[in-house]
Amino acid sequence: MTNPSRIMQMASAFQESCLLFAASDLGIFKKLSEAPAAADELAQALNLNPRGAGLLLDACTAVGLLKKQDGQYTNSLEAAAFLVPGKPGDLSNALRYNRDVYNAWGKVAQLARTGTPVEKPELHLGEDEARTRAFVMSMHGKAMAMAQQTLSAIDVKGRKQLLDVGGGPGTISALLTKTNPELLCTVLELAPIAAIGQGLLDQQGASERVKMLAGDYHSTPFPGGNDVVLLFGMMHQEPVPTIQDLLKRAYESLVHGGVVYVMDMMTDATHTDPPFSAMFAVNMALTKEHGWVFSDLELKGWMEQAGFQDFTVKPLPPPAPHWMASGRKP
């Protein structure tokens, strides 16, 4: 007999997400990183209702985010490694984007009926200051968390000029300059995002070699003379003609022998595998008019059409869900 357990687990999966977001937003993981504490102690320290805090803490313990012994709560190993602000593996900021699109996911049926986004993309692209900052910090947090997998998949040794198109706060460019002393980077990004990114670059001491270029990659001319162009995590929000145009302009901006790297969610030709990428396509369509996920074969065709040779593509090592593709300008 077929077991309904998986269906029931899917129906309640959102509950664990809510526990995670709430505990992170309330500062529970940070407080418990300082010392074990009882529910009433945490409630007093974080200005929470004792009964409500106790229910949340017990539920977080039940799903493995916390541990409880003799009435004292501590972070689980996973929470201690990935949910404490300031720790090397901290994903707290990265979670904020998932939290902010939570309400949009409740409107998937509306997307299926209309084929249009259920909320305005401008909310996290400058219109709403808090959403924009949360979005940028999420990009920064995810880039830092994926740094090892990302940097190991690209080769900029000996390169001197890099253009990072739609590069968010410039996190990847900043990391690349740390290990490549001759490399200078330009990050082309929307003005509200570029302003927040500039502050992060200043904090990292990367401002001398990573420059923010405020503009719109749809219309702002790409600076020329680049050895490398990065198109990371932004083409999944564009229609095919725009993707083709971006690749054409990237090709034109490169010197001979220059390389373009495309990092993005991708699927196989069926657009159903891997499952995470197929789910991400829905996520993008909820907030972007042209949001989707393309296949590796589609990208290969567009890059060859733009003139690139020596196309390569492969998934990044886990836990990164992205794929990395490259092509060379002859």
TASUL-V806332 format. One record per backbone hydrogen bond with DSSP energy under -1.0 kcal/mol. NH is the residue of the N-H (numbers start at 1). CO is the residue of the C=O. E is the energy in kcal/mol with one decimal. If there is no record, write none. Layout:
BEGIN
<<NH,CO,E> <NH,CO,E>>
END
This chain:
BEGIN
<<8,4,-2.1> <9,5,-2.5> <10,6,-2.3> <11,7,-2.0> <12,8,-1.1> <15,12,-1.7> <17,13,-1.1> <18,14,-2.2> <19,15,-1.9> <20,16,-2.4> <21,17,-2.7> <22,18,-2.5> <23,19,-2.6> <24,20,-2.1> <25,21,-2.9> <26,22,-2.4> <27,24,-1.1> <28,23,-1.9> <31,27,-2.3> <32,28,-2.4> <33,29,-1.1> <34,31,-1.2> <37,73,-1.6> <42,38,-2.4> <43,39,-2.6> <44,40,-2.1> <45,41,-2.5> <46,42,-2.5> <48,43,-3.0> <53,49,-3.2> <54,50,-2.1> <55,51,-2.1> <56,52,-2.1> <57,53,-2.8> <58,54,-2.3> <59,55,-2.1> <60,56,-2.6> <61,57,-1.9> <62,58,-2.3> <63,59,-1.6> <64,61,-1.3> <65,60,-2.4> <66,60,-1.2> <67,74,-2.8> <69,72,-2.5> <72,69,-2.0> <73,37,-3.2> <74,67,-2.3> <76,65,-2.2> <80,76,-2.7> <81,77,-1.7> <82,78,-2.5> <83,79,-2.4> <87,84,-2.1> <90,87,-2.0> <91,82,-3.3> <95,91,-1.8> <99,95,-2.3> <100,96,-2.4> <101,97,-1.5> <102,99,-1.1> <105,101,-1.7> <107,104,-2.1> <108,105,-1.1> <111,107,-1.8> <112,108,-2.4> <113,109,-1.9> <114,110,-2.4> <115,111,-3.2> <118,286,-2.4> <119,286,-1.1> <123,120,-1.5> <124,121,-1.2> <127,122,-2.6> <128,123,-1.0> <132,128,-2.9> <133,129,-2.5> <134,130,-2.4> <135,131,-2.4> <136,132,-2.6> <137,133,-2.8> <138,134,-1.9> <139,135,-2.3> <140,136,-2.5> <141,137,-2.6> <142,138,-2.7> <143,139,-2.4> <144,140,-2.3> <145,141,-2.2> <146,142,-2.1> <150,146,-2.7> <151,147,-2.9> <152,148,-1.5> <153,150,-1.3> <159,156,-2.3> <162,184,-2.5> <163,228,-2.4> <164,186,-3.3> <165,230,-2.3> <166,188,-2.2> <167,164,-1.0> <170,167,-2.2> <174,170,-2.5> <175,171,-2.1> <176,172,-2.3> <177,173,-1.9> <183,180,-1.9> <184,160,-2.1> <185,209,-3.0> <186,162,-2.2> <187,211,-3.1> <188,164,-2.2> <189,213,-1.9> <194,190,-3.1> <195,191,-2.2> <196,192,-1.2> <197,193,-2.7> <198,194,-2.3> <199,195,-1.2> <200,196,-1.6> <201,197,-2.6> <202,198,-2.3> <203,199,-1.9> <204,200,-1.7> <206,201,-2.6> <210,206,-1.4> <211,185,-2.6> <213,187,-3.5> <215,189,-2.3> <219,216,-2.0> <220,216,-3.7> <226,253,-2.5> <227,161,-2.7> <228,161,-1.6> <229,259,-2.1> <230,163,-2.9> <231,261,-2.8> <233,263,-3.7> <237,234,-1.3> <238,235,-1.6> <243,239,-2.1> <244,240,-2.6> <245,241,-2.0> <246,242,-2.7> <247,243,-2.3> <248,244,-2.1> <249,245,-2.7> <250,246,-2.3> <251,247,-2.3> <252,248,-2.2> <253,249,-1.5> <255,226,-2.6> <257,329,-3.1> <258,255,-2.3> <259,227,-2.2> <260,327,-2.4> <261,229,-2.6> <262,325,-2.6> <263,231,-1.2> <264,323,-2.0> <267,294,-1.4> <268,273,-2.5> <271,268,-1.6> <278,274,-1.6> <279,275,-2.4> <280,276,-2.2> <281,277,-1.7> <282,278,-1.0> <283,279,-2.0> <284,280,-2.5> <285,281,-2.0> <286,282,-1.7> <288,284,-1.8> <291,288,-1.2> <292,236,-2.7> <296,267,-1.9> <299,295,-2.0> <300,296,-2.1> <301,297,-2.0> <302,298,-2.1> <303,299,-2.6> <304,300,-2.3> <305,301,-2.0> <306,302,-1.6> <308,303,-2.2> <309,328,-2.8> <312,326,-1.9> <314,324,-1.8> <316,322,-2.7> <320,317,-1.4> <323,264,-3.0> <324,314,-2.9> <325,262,-2.9> <326,312,-2.2> <327,260,-1.7> <328,309,-3.0> <329,258,-2.9>>
END
